[in-house]
Amino acid sequence: MKLTSKSVSRAALAFTVLAATTAATVLTATSASAASTLGASAAQTGRYFGTAVAASRLGDATYVGILNREFNMVTPENEMKIDATEPSQGRFSYSNADRIVNHARSQGMRVRGHTLAWHSQQPEWMRYMEGSSLRQAMLNHVTQVASYYRGKIYAWDVVNEAFEDGSSGARRNSNLQRTGNDWIEAAFRAARAADSNAKLCYNDYNIDNWSHAKTQAVYRMVQDFKSRGVPIDCVGFQAHFNSGNPVPSNYHTTLQNFANLGVDVQITELDIEGSGSSQAQQYQGVTQACLAVSRCNGITVWGIRDSDSWRASGTPLLFDNYGNKKAAYTSVLNVLNSGSPSTPPDTTEPPTTTPPGDGCTTTYAEGQKWGDRFNGQVTVSGSDNWVVTVTLQSPQRVIATWNTSPTWDSSGLVMTARPNGNGNVFGFTIQHNGNWSWPSLTCSVG
Ligand code: 9MR
């Protein structure tokens, strides 16, 4: 079946999640030629390039100019933390986080949520809480915030910094830890129940060096979670480096070993103190390490200009105080451009029609394809009251839908679609995460 122009324009009109600008940006990035921005060059390899954003800087034209030009993923630097989103118990406040999310979405950028459960930046009311009332309050916080942002978050840092530094390999002693060792998995389960479509990450610092006890301890936790079916999808490596804590030579090994557990890995808060070629070389090493691991989805730097950094005196970022590109910027861009492009398969498969199901039939047609995602469109015939089950293959994720308002199973892989008043053609965007397989479909009459 060919797509009719009517169905295409209807789908385009009702395309609710990705702004048209994203498609344009990423489309140009799928050619194998060198791209001129961090986001476009990362997209050529099927990855994103992000930055932390402060709501207070969204009025700064230089800042916003660089943000919109270079990046395609955004992490609110402080605005989604517990003290910001639940300043008094049970009263939620999203205005600053929403400013960032809305800006990102208007530019076709995606959002990493940071962070749902953390020992630090707790509001006053939570700081002195202990025991079961704290456990309940933490779970309620996870549920409320993840539900509020459901459908808008690419990945959540569900739990942040829960392990001790140094050689103990122990959990960090905190009020959350004292509620019981299972607090982390409880937070992940609550997050999955609230937003089955976001990737759920554990995020930490000083877990970059494979031989460090803290790295090993986090690795064992993730291994244990995977073996017991705790819903964890990714590990975030903050990657705050300086001369006392340089980029380890075994970084690639660390990222690959975690990925081998069956989780994605992401570099979430990268900054490297220093200047000139030595800084540039270290940035190059981190970028190469990510590109060498197919499940390394992307890199986020912790701010735009040096002056925006939480440690500005260390000049740790890719742009100087005036917004000029530094040597480190060029080295990152060059590495991204040398990465093997993740080009979509260049064949277009013919649409397939499922055998008549329980009173209806679906025809699946492949839509547009980009380096990191593809569109699919389903035409239903035989009934106007259909229920179509769309089953993805792991580690795929649906990141946008149109002409249906789906529900999800807890794995995030099975989507149940029903008509939402826009006829019998609906569609979705699948972020493939390396798996280009088409979803399987079944149809029944609701
Ligand atoms: O960059 C953030 C800074 O503005 C805050 O004052 C600080 C407060 O804890 O948090 C900084 O971000 C941290 C992030 O949330 C978690 N990893 C370490 C980051 C740098 O301290």
Boltz pocket constraint, residues with backbone or C-beta under 6 A from the ligand:
constraints:
  - pocket:
      binder: B
      contacts: [[A, 77], [A, 78], [A, 120], [A, 121], [A, 205], [A, 238], [A, 269], [A, 310]]
      max_distance: 6.0
